[in-house]
Amino acid sequence: MACNYSSLSSFSAIPISSKSAFPSSSRCNVKSRICCSVGGTVAEPKAINATEPLLLDAVRGKEVERPPVWLMRQAGRYMKSYQILCEKHPSFRERSENVDLVVEISLQPWKVFQPDGVILFSDILTPLSGMNIPFDIIKGKGPVIFDPPRTATDVEKVREFIPEESVPYVGEALTILRKEVNNQAAVLGFVGAPFTLASYVIEGGSSKNFTKIKRLAFAEPKVLHALLQKFATSMAKYIRYQADNGAQAVQIFDSWATELSPVDFEEFSLPYLKQIVESVKLTHPDLPLILYASGSGGLLERLLLTGVDVVSLDWTVDMADGRRRLGPNVAVQGNVDPGVLFGSKDFITNRINDTVKKAGRGKHILNLGHGIKVGTPEENVAHFFEVAKGLRY
């Protein structure tokens, strides 16, 4: 069923619970900004001689007509096209390390939903092999580190990462994506934060209690700091490499930093995040850096101290509270609960409106507060983008 959304002169004019604000008429009004079809594509007319993507303008505080929108885990398991591809290529390592597959998967949601950010399909653990840390990602089990470094001798064997040598496919894929997207959206890269990477490698994979890394942190902190330093130096290099090959913004995932108390975050995460940001800004001062840490409500003010350009909020933080606590100088991203995408279309519309209203005008990237869940209906993802791209401040 086709739909069109007329230009809105003011965001506040959108009735929160009114279906009429988002008509389902199949006619395409000449004043409409968007003409979309659920099950087809969600696209705005291509801009002629576009300068910077909307996402970059928003982050930099320029005047924008609406918040840019993309979704974490945008390319992946909820899409039927991805599931079909996985049947042909069951190995995650193959899918994330083969240039052609990386490009194809990264572009799957772009071709259907036309988000304002197209993120590289990869994994935060991708650099590990190049750092002499053998690993695999096993279906049904997740990441497995075959020889977890837990002693000073083990850490000495960890090499600093040289992306040009270890992951040339990442650079190649980003270069192709940049050409394919053609500045109609921002191409996003990403890396794992030092503490989160260290958590995976010391725990030997995913963890519920994080006892192994905390034992190392509190019993032999020098060993952990040595590993964190190698990750910090390596991830700064990796960000620069991604930017040099086409990434227009890079998101840093510190998913497990919130397993630390505030005082321990200040010792084992914050200094290394600051170091990465400062190092990257020396050579790439205009590259927007986004920081995401799941469950970070208790650490927001500390996340701000990293110097990143954007703090991504998870859904457990009220957007208005988050904006107030972070202040006006940093952009925010988020933070709709991924579970909302299992709700009705009216419910999804209401939550989008609520989030954007609380974020206020400008310096906001609309996103989820976490990645899309497996089983999320694609038609609801389409609706999310339709509503988001129909908004006007």
N, C-alpha and C positions, 0 to 999 in steps of 0.2 A: 504494500500500500504506500503510495507516494505521499510526501508531506512537504509543506513549505512553511518557513518561519519568516515573518516580515521583520524588517528592521525595528528595533525597539529604541525609543529615544531616551529611556531611562530604565536602569535595572529595577529600580523600586516600583516601576509601573507593572511589573510582572506579578499577576495574582499567584500567590503561593500554591493554592489548591485548585485553581481554575484550569479546566481542560482547554478553555477557549484561548488561553495564552499560547498554546502550542497546537494549532489547528491541524486536522488530519486531511484537509482538502487535497485532492489530487492536482488542483490547478497550481501553476507556477506563476505567482504574482511578479510583475516586472520590477517591483520594488524589493522583492525578496532577496535576502542575502544568501539563503541556502535553499537548494532544491534537492531533497534526499529521498532515498528509498530504502526501507528496512529490508535487509537481505541483499541489497545491492551495495551502493557506495554512499558515503557521507562526504560531500565535497563542496567547497566554496569555489567560485570561479577563479581560475588561475590569475594571479596578479601579474601585470605587465611591468617589466623592469623593477621588480621588487628589490628592495635594498637588503634589509635585515629581516629574518624571520620574526614573527610576532613574539615568540617566546623570549628571544634575546632583547627585544625592545622592552618587554614587560619587566624582565629582571633588572634592566638598567634604569628603570624608573621613567621611561619615556611614556608619552601619552598613547594609550591603546584603547580600542573601542570595546574590548572584552578581554577576559582572562584567557590566556592560551591554555590548552588542555592536552595532556597525554596521560597514559596510565602505566603504573609499574606492572611488570610482567605482561606488558602489552602484547608482545609476541610470545605465543606459547600454548599451554595445555588446554585452554578453554576453546581454542579455534579448531574447527573440523579440518581445515586445510593443514594445520600443523599435525593433527593426529594421523592424517593420511600419510604425510611425509615421514612421520616416525615409524610407520609400519615398514616403509622401504629402508629407513636408516635408523635402526633401533638404538644405536650407540649415541649417547649424549655427547661424548667427546668428539665423535665424527661430526655431528650436527653443528657443534660450536667451534670446530677447528678446520672445517672445510670452507674455503672462501665462497664458493657457489651456494652452499647450503646456508651459511650465515647470512648472505645477502638475501636469499629467497625468504628465509624465515623472518628476517628483520622487516622486509617489505610487505609481508602478508597483511598485517593490520593497516599499514599505510594505504595499500590499495583498496581496502574496504572502508575504513573509517576516516582517513585523512586527518590524523591527529596533528597537533602543532609541534610535536617532538617525535622523532623516529629514533628509537634507541637500539644500539647494537645488540644483536643476539649473541650472548657470551655467558661467562660465569665468573664470579669473583675469584674462583680458584684457578682459573686458566693460567696465571703466571707461575704456579707452583713447580711444574715440571722444569721450567727454565731456572728455578732456584735450587735445583737438586733435591726436590721434595716429591717423590713419586706418589701419584694419587690416581683415583678413578672415580667416576660418578656412576653408581650402579642402580639400575632401575629397581624401585621398591625399597632401596636402602639408603640412597643418597651418597654423599661423598665419603670416600674411604681413603685415609692416609696410610700408606703401607708401612712406613717406618717413622713414626712420630718423633720429632726432635725434642727431647726432654732433659738433656744434659748440656753442659757447656761444650763438651766435645761434639755433640750432635749439632749444636747451633753453629759451631765453627765451620761445619761442612756445608751449611746453607750459603748459596751464592747470591750475590746481588743480581737483580734481574736486568737483562739487556733485551728489551722487547724486539729490537730489530733482528736479533738472532733467534730468539725463542718463539716469538709469535708474529712472524711476518704476515700471516693470514689476517690478523686483526687490522693492520694498517691497510692492506689491500681491500678488505671488506669496507672499511670506513671511506676510503677513497671512492669506491664504486657507489656506496650509499649517497655520498654527497652529490655525485653527479646525477643519480637517479631521482633524488628528492628535489634537486635543483633549486634550493633555497626557499621552497614553498613551506618548509618546516625546518626546525633546527635538528641537526643530526647529533645525537647524544651518545657519549661514551660513558664508561663507568669502571670503577675499581673498588676493591675491598679495602677497608681501613685496617691499619696494622693490628689493632687488638682483635678484631673479628677474624682476620686471617690467622693470627696466632692461636685463637681459640680452636679453630678447625684443625690446625695441624698438630697442636699439642693434645687435644682430646682424641685425635685419630678419626674425626668426622663430626657429625652433629652430636649435640649433647643436651641433656636436660638439666644437669646439675653443675656443670663446669667445674667439677672438683679438681681435675688434673691441672688446668691452667691456674686455678686459684691456689693450689698447693705450691706450684712453681712461683707464682707471684708473691706469696707471703712467706715462703721458706727460702727461696733462692731468687730474689728479685733481679739480681744482676744478670742471670741467665735469660730471664724473660726480656729484660731491657735490651739485651744484645740482639735478640731475635726481632723485637719491635723496631729497633733502629734499622735493621736490614730491610724490613718491610717498608718503613717510612721512606728510606732512600729509593727503594725500588718502585714504590707506587708513585712517587713524584716523577720519576723517569717515565713510568707508564702513562701517566696523565699527559705529559708533554708529548710523548710519542703519538697518543691518540689525537691530540689537538693538531699536531703537525701533519696528520694524515686525513684530516677532515672533520673530526669531532668539533662541534661549535659550543658545546657545554659538556661538562663531565660531572656525573654524580658519584659521590663517595658513600659507600654503604658501610656503616658501622653497626650492623644488626645486633651484635652481642655486647656492645659497650654498656648497654643498660642493665647487664647482669652485674655491673660493678656499682658499689656504693659511690656517692658523690666524691668522697675523698680519694677513693681508689681510681675513679675515672680521671681525676686530676693528675694522678701519677702515671697510669698505664695507658691512657688513651689521648687525653687532651694535648699533651706536649707533642705527640707524634702527628696528630691532625694539624696542629698549628705549623709544625715543621713542613708538612706537605704543602699546605696552602702558601706559606711564605716562599718556599722554593719554587713552586709553579708560578706565582705572581711575579717573581723576578724576571722570568723569561716570557711569560704569557699574561701580562697584567689585565688584559681585557677578556680572558677566558672565564665565563661564569662557572663557579664551582658550587655544587649542590650537596648538602650533607643530609643523609637520612639515617636515623637510628630508631628502630622500633621500640615502642614503650618508653619514649624519652621525656615524658611529661615532667619528671623530677629533675631533668638535666638541661632544660631549654636555655637557661641563662648561660650555662657552661658551653653549650653548643655554639652559642653566639661568639664566644671568645676565640673560636678557631679561626675566625676571619673569613669564613665562606660567604658567598654572595646570597645563597638561598638556604634556608632551613626548612626541611620537609617534615611536616607534622604527621604523626599517626592519628588514628581516629579517636584515641582515648583523650586527646586534648581538645577542648573547645576552641574553635578557630579564633573567636574573638579574644579569648584569654591568651592564646598563643601569640596573636598579633600584638596584644598589649605588653606581654612579657618580653617579647623580642625587640620591640621598638620599631621606629619608622625607617631605620637605615638598612635593614636587611629584608630581602624578599622572602615570601613564604610559599610553600607548596603543599598541596593536599586539599582536604584530608578526609574525604568521604569514606566511610566504612565499606570495605569490599563486599560485605554481606548485603549492603543496600541493593546491589545489582541482582539479588535474588528476589527483590520486592516487585511490586507492581510498577508500571510506568509512571503513574501519578506519584507514587512514593519516591521513586528515583528523582523525578523532577523537583519535588519539594526539598529533598536533601541537597540537591545541587544549588538550588536557590538560596537555601539557608547558609550553606558554606560560603558562597560567593558574597552574600550580603555581609556576613560576619568578617570576611577577609578585607572588605572595603575596596575602594577603587585603586587599582594599580598595584604593581609589585606582588602579584599573586599568580601562581601557576596552578590551575585546577588539576587535581589528581586524586587518586585514592590514598588512604592512609596506610596502605600496604599493597602487596601485589594481588592481582586478580586471582580468585579462587578457581580451582578445578571444578568444572561443571557449571560455571556461570553461563547463562543463556546468551548466545551471541546477539540475539535481537535486543537484549537489554543493554549490552555494550553499545550497540548501534544507537539506541535511544539516548544513552548517556552522552555520546558525542553530538547527537542532533540537538539536544537541549543546550549543551554547553556552548556549541558554536552558534546557537541562535541568540545567546545572551548579548545584551548591550548595556554598557555602563550608562 
